[in-house]
Amino acid sequence: MDKPIIKLYGTGWCPKSANLRNYLQSKWIDFEDYNVETDEKAAGEVKKLYDGQLKFPTLILGTDHLKNPSIPELNALLKKYNLL
């Protein structure tokens, strides 16, 4: 069975998005990175979660999503899906 892939929705200029990217990379965890400013489809996916509002960074994994998670919150999600 394939491991689920994290989807990170953020921007290039957002330091919180960059921190999450760097953390996932430091743990060698595969993820898909979407820029909500340049990818209309990605922006639409995020807006569906928040009643039409664009909130980032947002992480989606399986049936769960987190808005602007702390590292402990992210770790809990990664452990839930056996990625950490």
C-alpha positions in Angstrom: 0.0 0.0 0.0 1.3 3.4 -1.0 2.0 6.0 1.8 -0.3 9.0 1.6 1.3 12.2 0.3 1.1 15.5 2.2 -0.2 18.4 0.1 1.2 21.8 1.3 -0.6 24.8 0.1 1.3 28.0 0.6 3.2 30.8 -1.1 6.7 31.6 -2.1 7.0 34.6 0.2 5.3 33.2 3.4 7.8 32.3 6.1 5.4 29.9 7.7 5.1 28.0 4.4 8.9 28.0 4.1 9.3 26.6 7.6 6.9 23.8 6.9 8.7 23.0 3.6 12.1 23.0 5.3 10.8 20.8 8.2 9.3 18.2 5.9 12.5 18.1 3.7 14.7 17.8 6.8 12.7 14.6 7.8 12.9 13.3 4.2 9.1 13.2 3.9 7.7 13.5 0.4 5.1 16.2 -0.2 3.4 18.0 -3.0 3.9 21.8 -2.9 1.3 24.1 -4.3 1.5 27.9 -4.6 -1.9 29.3 -4.0 -1.0 32.6 -5.7 0.0 31.1 -9.0 -2.1 27.9 -9.1 -5.9 28.7 -9.3 -6.8 25.1 -8.9 -4.8 24.8 -5.6 -6.3 28.1 -4.4 -9.8 26.6 -5.1 -9.0 23.5 -3.1 -8.0 25.6 -0.1 -11.1 27.9 -0.4 -13.3 24.8 -0.3 -12.0 24.1 3.2 -12.6 27.6 4.5 -15.9 28.8 3.1 -14.3 30.6 0.2 -11.4 32.1 2.1 -7.8 31.6 1.1 -5.9 30.5 4.2 -2.3 29.3 4.2 -0.2 27.5 4.9 -2.7 24.6 4.8 -1.6 21.0 4.9 -3.8 18.2 3.7 -3.1 14.5 4.5 -5.7 11.9 3.9 -9.0 13.1 5.2 -7.3 15.6 7.6 -6.3 19.2 7.0 -4.4 21.7 9.2 -4.2 25.5 8.9 -0.8 27.0 9.9 0.1 24.0 12.1 2.8 24.1 14.7 5.6 21.5 14.4 4.0 19.4 17.3 0.6 19.5 15.5 2.3 18.5 12.2 4.2 15.7 14.0 0.9 14.3 15.5 -0.6 14.2 12.0 2.4 12.6 10.5 2.4 9.9 13.2 -1.3 9.3 12.6 -0.5 8.3 9.1 2.8 6.5 10.0 5.0 9.0 8.2 7.1 9.8 11.2 
